[in-house]
Amino acid sequence: MMALSQWAEDAAMNGSANYPSWNRQIAELRQLSARLIAADPVEIAFIENTTAGINFVAEGFPWQPGDNIVTRADEFPANQYPWLHLADRGVETRRLPCDGGRLDLDRLAEAIDHRTRIVSLSWVAYSSGWRHELDDIVKLVHDRGALFFLDAIQGLGVFPLDVRKTPVDFLAADGHKWLLGPEGAGVFYLRREHLNRLRPVGVGWNSVKNEHDFHVISYDLKETAERYEGGSQNVAGLLALRASLELLARYPAEALARRVLEITDYACRRLTEIGANVLSDRRESHKSGIVSFELPGRDPIAIRRRCFDEKVILSCRAGRLRISPHAYNDESDIERLIAVMKDK
């Protein structure tokens, strides 16, 4: 909020006079974003949402009729519609059914064939909270000659990721979830070796090397992921995202992940004690910051409405209730949730 307020005051008082300072801060954000996943800053582009990053790949990949992509049937719509949109180009989208949110690796392996070009999965399933073991999946996908796209919005900012050790090919995440930023400012990662494999989407004045030579038209694209930042940026959102990443960078990613899992473990215990059925897989390798549950015999919509009235925020997904505590939440927040749900 402070970063947004400072920018708004600056812009209101000074117009665009301080653009050079804003640009320097955005350059620092690129460094922070790259450091977050152990990437090179040249592999980072800023996006308005996760959907935009997925579309960079879906629309830019050199598809041939008969190709296919593989994803989960219960992926968030942002990770389905861009792929389904390729049907008129002869590209098949294979949507794998998942048992209770769980992805079976044998079923994934069976779905990949010699015409599979991309496997696209969320790091953490938005509805069930299932966290994928990325190392195993990326190896499986690469061993079969395909590329891997990671929708990272439900994991980035909490769980550590090193794209050198876990070589995902593409990644996208808006900043308004676990990165604690505003909507409309997110991160796209493109492994450098794939830069010229994709046809750039959304090309504009800012995509070329001499972007400020407005009077000279020379189609010479930047040799970095910045070529995807075609026009003017969401400066306010990016400056706020920078402030969020600076905050998160104060703590080791492992510590943030540990705290999120501790508080969700506590929530699961307390929910079970009041008769809730916790539906999220809570095994160590798959549990996440998302907990899906139901209260038998009670209407989830009504429970959600009551919680909102009491300023306890949770979601309803696929007919189930969902909480997503971050590292700043503590046991008192869980107890407040429990108290509201117990009070009929």
C-alpha positions in Angstrom: 0.0 0.0 0.0 2.8 2.4 0.8 4.5 1.9 -2.5 1.2 2.5 -4.4 0.4 5.6 -2.3 3.9 7.0 -2.9 3.6 6.5 -6.6 0.1 8.0 -6.8 1.2 11.1 -4.9 4.3 11.4 -7.1 2.4 11.0 -10.3 -0.3 13.4 -9.1 2.2 16.1 -8.1 4.9 15.6 -10.8 3.3 13.8 -13.7 5.9 11.7 -15.5 8.9 13.7 -14.4 10.2 10.9 -12.2 9.9 8.2 -14.9 13.7 7.5 -14.8 13.4 6.7 -11.1 10.4 4.4 -11.7 12.3 2.6 -14.4 15.3 2.0 -12.1 12.9 0.5 -9.5 11.4 -1.8 -12.2 14.9 -2.9 -13.2 15.4 -3.8 -9.5 12.2 -5.7 -9.6 13.5 -7.7 -12.6 16.6 -8.6 -10.5 14.4 -9.6 -7.5 12.1 -11.7 -9.7 15.0 -13.5 -11.2 16.6 -14.1 -7.8 13.3 -15.6 -6.5 13.6 -18.5 -8.9 17.4 -18.5 -9.6 16.9 -17.3 -13.1 18.8 -14.8 -15.2 17.1 -11.3 -15.4 17.1 -11.6 -19.2 14.7 -14.5 -18.8 12.1 -12.4 -17.0 9.2 -10.4 -18.5 6.5 -8.6 -16.6 2.8 -9.4 -17.3 -0.6 -8.2 -16.3 -1.8 -11.7 -15.2 -1.0 -15.4 -15.4 -3.3 -15.8 -18.4 -1.1 -13.4 -20.4 2.0 -15.5 -19.8 0.2 -18.8 -20.8 -0.9 -17.1 -24.0 2.6 -16.0 -24.8 3.4 -19.7 -25.2 0.1 -21.0 -26.5 0.0 -18.4 -29.2 3.7 -18.3 -29.9 4.7 -21.9 -30.1 5.3 -23.4 -33.6 2.4 -25.8 -33.6 1.7 -28.3 -36.3 -1.6 -30.1 -36.9 -1.7 -33.3 -34.9 0.4 -31.8 -32.0 -1.0 -32.1 -28.5 -0.6 -30.5 -25.0 -1.3 -32.3 -21.7 -2.8 -30.7 -18.6 -5.2 -31.6 -15.8 -8.9 -31.6 -16.2 -9.3 -29.6 -13.0 -6.8 -26.9 -13.8 -7.9 -23.3 -13.2 -9.5 -22.0 -16.4 -6.6 -19.8 -17.2 -4.5 -22.9 -17.8 -7.1 -24.5 -20.0 -8.7 -22.0 -22.3 -5.5 -20.8 -24.0 -4.7 -24.4 -24.9 -8.3 -25.3 -25.9 -8.3 -22.2 -28.2 -5.7 -24.1 -30.4 -8.2 -26.7 -31.5 -8.9 -24.9 -34.8 -5.2 -25.3 -35.6 -5.4 -29.0 -35.2 -3.8 -29.1 -31.7 -5.4 -31.4 -29.2 -5.7 -30.6 -25.5 -5.5 -33.7 -23.3 -7.2 -33.1 -20.0 -6.3 -35.7 -17.4 -8.9 -36.6 -14.7 -7.6 -36.3 -11.2 -8.8 -38.4 -8.3 -9.6 -36.1 -5.4 -7.2 -33.5 -6.8 -4.3 -36.0 -7.0 -2.4 -36.4 -10.2 -1.2 -39.9 -11.0 2.3 -39.8 -12.6 1.7 -43.1 -14.4 -1.5 -41.6 -16.0 0.5 -38.5 -17.0 3.2 -40.6 -18.6 0.6 -42.6 -20.6 -0.9 -39.3 -21.9 2.4 -38.1 -23.3 3.3 -39.4 -26.8 5.6 -38.4 -29.6 3.3 -35.5 -30.6 3.1 -34.0 -27.2 4.8 -30.6 -27.3 4.0 -29.1 -23.9 2.8 -30.3 -20.5 1.2 -27.4 -18.5 0.4 -27.8 -14.8 -0.2 -25.7 -11.8 2.4 -25.9 -9.1 -0.4 -26.1 -6.6 -3.9 -27.1 -7.6 -6.1 -24.1 -6.9 -9.1 -26.1 -5.6 -7.6 -29.1 -3.8 -4.3 -27.7 -2.7 -2.4 -30.6 -4.2 1.3 -29.6 -4.6 3.1 -31.3 -7.5 6.6 -32.7 -7.0 8.1 -30.7 -9.8 11.5 -32.5 -10.1 9.8 -35.8 -10.9 7.3 -34.2 -13.3 9.9 -32.1 -15.2 12.2 -35.1 -15.6 9.3 -37.3 -16.9 8.2 -34.6 -19.4 11.7 -33.9 -20.7 12.5 -37.6 -21.0 9.6 -37.9 -23.3 10.7 -35.0 -25.5 8.2 -32.4 -24.4 8.5 -29.0 -22.7 7.0 -28.0 -19.3 5.0 -24.9 -18.5 4.4 -24.1 -14.8 1.5 -22.1 -13.7 3.2 -20.9 -10.5 0.6 -18.5 -9.0 -0.4 -20.8 -6.1 3.2 -21.6 -5.0 5.5 -18.7 -6.0 6.4 -16.6 -3.0 6.1 -19.5 -0.5 7.8 -22.6 -1.9 11.4 -22.4 -3.1 12.2 -22.9 -6.7 15.5 -23.0 -8.6 14.9 -23.2 -12.3 18.5 -24.4 -12.9 17.9 -27.5 -10.7 14.3 -27.9 -11.6 14.4 -26.9 -15.3 10.9 -25.7 -16.1 10.8 -24.2 -19.6 8.2 -21.5 -19.0 6.5 -20.1 -15.9 3.9 -17.5 -15.2 2.4 -16.0 -12.0 0.4 -13.0 -11.2 1.5 -11.1 -8.1 -1.7 -10.9 -6.2 -1.6 -14.3 -4.5 1.3 -15.6 -2.4 3.7 -12.9 -3.8 1.5 -10.4 -1.8 1.4 -7.9 -4.7 -1.5 -6.1 -6.4 -3.5 -7.5 -9.3 -2.3 -6.6 -12.7 1.5 -7.1 -12.1 3.1 -10.5 -12.5 6.1 -12.4 -13.7 6.7 -14.5 -16.9 9.8 -16.7 -17.1 11.1 -18.0 -20.4 14.2 -20.2 -20.5 16.7 -18.4 -22.6 17.3 -21.2 -25.0 13.6 -21.0 -26.0 13.6 -17.2 -26.7 13.7 -17.6 -30.5 11.6 -20.7 -30.5 8.4 -18.8 -29.9 6.9 -16.2 -32.1 6.6 -13.1 -29.9 3.1 -12.1 -29.0 2.0 -8.5 -28.3 5.0 -6.9 -30.0 5.1 -3.1 -29.6 7.4 -0.1 -29.4 9.0 -1.5 -26.2 9.9 -4.8 -27.8 12.8 -3.5 -29.8 16.3 -2.7 -28.9 16.2 1.0 -29.5 12.8 1.5 -27.9 13.1 5.2 -27.3 14.1 6.1 -30.9 10.5 6.6 -31.8 11.3 8.2 -35.1 13.4 5.3 -36.3 11.4 2.1 -37.2 13.8 -0.9 -37.1 12.3 -4.3 -36.3 15.2 -5.5 -34.2 13.8 -7.3 -31.2 15.4 -7.4 -27.8 17.4 -10.5 -27.2 15.7 -10.9 -23.8 12.2 -11.7 -22.5 11.6 -8.0 -22.4 10.5 -8.3 -26.0 7.1 -9.4 -24.6 6.7 -6.1 -22.8 5.3 -4.4 -25.9 3.8 -1.2 -24.6 3.6 1.0 -21.6 3.7 -0.8 -18.3 1.6 -1.0 -15.2 4.1 1.2 -13.3 2.1 1.5 -10.1 1.5 -2.3 -9.9 5.1 -3.1 -10.6 6.5 -0.7 -8.0 4.1 -2.3 -5.5 5.2 -5.8 -6.5 8.8 -4.7 -6.0 8.0 -3.7 -2.5 6.3 -7.1 -1.9 9.3 -9.0 -3.2 11.7 -7.0 -1.1 9.6 -7.9 1.9 9.6 -11.6 1.0 13.3 -11.6 0.3 14.0 -10.8 4.0 13.1 -14.4 4.9 14.4 -17.6 3.5 11.9 -19.3 1.2 12.3 -22.5 3.3 11.2 -20.6 6.4 8.2 -19.2 4.7 7.2 -22.6 3.4 7.7 -24.2 6.8 5.5 -21.6 8.5 2.7 -21.9 5.9 2.7 -25.7 6.3 2.7 -25.3 10.1 -0.3 -23.0 10.2 -2.2 -25.2 7.7 -1.4 -28.3 9.7 -2.8 -26.5 12.7 -5.9 -25.5 10.8 -6.5 -29.1 9.6 -6.3 -30.4 13.2 -8.8 -27.8 14.5 -11.1 -28.3 11.5 -11.1 -32.0 12.1 -12.0 -31.5 15.8 -15.2 -29.6 14.9 -16.3 -32.4 12.5 -15.0 -31.0 9.2 -13.7 -33.4 6.5 -10.3 -32.1 5.3 -10.2 -33.1 1.6 -6.7 -31.8 0.7 -3.9 -34.3 0.7 -1.7 -33.5 3.7 1.2 -35.8 3.0 4.5 -34.0 3.4 5.4 -34.0 -0.3 2.0 -32.7 -1.5 0.5 -30.4 1.1 0.4 -26.7 0.5 -1.0 -23.5 1.8 -4.4 -24.3 0.4 -6.8 -26.4 2.5 -10.0 -27.7 1.1 -12.7 -29.0 3.4 -16.4 -29.5 4.0 -18.7 -29.5 7.0 -21.2 -32.4 6.5 -24.8 -31.3 6.4 -24.0 -27.6 6.1 -24.3 -25.4 3.1 -20.8 -24.1 2.1 -22.2 -20.9 0.5 -24.0 -20.1 3.7 -20.9 -20.7 5.8 -18.8 -18.5 3.5 -21.4 -15.7 3.7 -21.4 -15.9 7.5 -17.6 -15.8 7.6 -17.6 -12.8 5.4 -20.1 -11.0 7.7 -17.6 -11.7 10.5 -14.7 -10.5 8.4 -13.2 -14.0 8.1 -12.2 -14.4 4.5 -12.3 -17.8 2.8 -13.4 -19.2 -0.6 -15.9 -21.7 -1.9 -14.5 -23.8 -4.8 -16.2 -26.8 -6.4 -18.8 -26.9 -3.6 -16.1 -27.0 -0.9 -14.7 -24.4 1.4 -11.1 -23.3 1.0 -8.7 -21.4 3.2 -5.2 -20.2 2.2 -3.3 -18.9 5.2 0.0 -17.1 4.5 3.1 -16.9 6.7 1.7 -13.8 8.5 -1.3 -15.7 9.8 -1.1 -17.3 13.2 -3.1 -19.6 15.4 -5.4 -16.8 16.6 -6.6 -16.4 13.0 -7.5 -20.1 12.8 -9.3 -19.9 16.1 -11.4 -17.0 14.9 -12.3 -19.1 11.8 -13.2 -22.1 14.0 -15.3 -19.9 16.4 -17.4 -18.4 13.5 -18.0 -21.8 11.9 -19.0 -23.4 15.3 -21.5 -20.6 16.1 -24.6 -21.7 14.2 
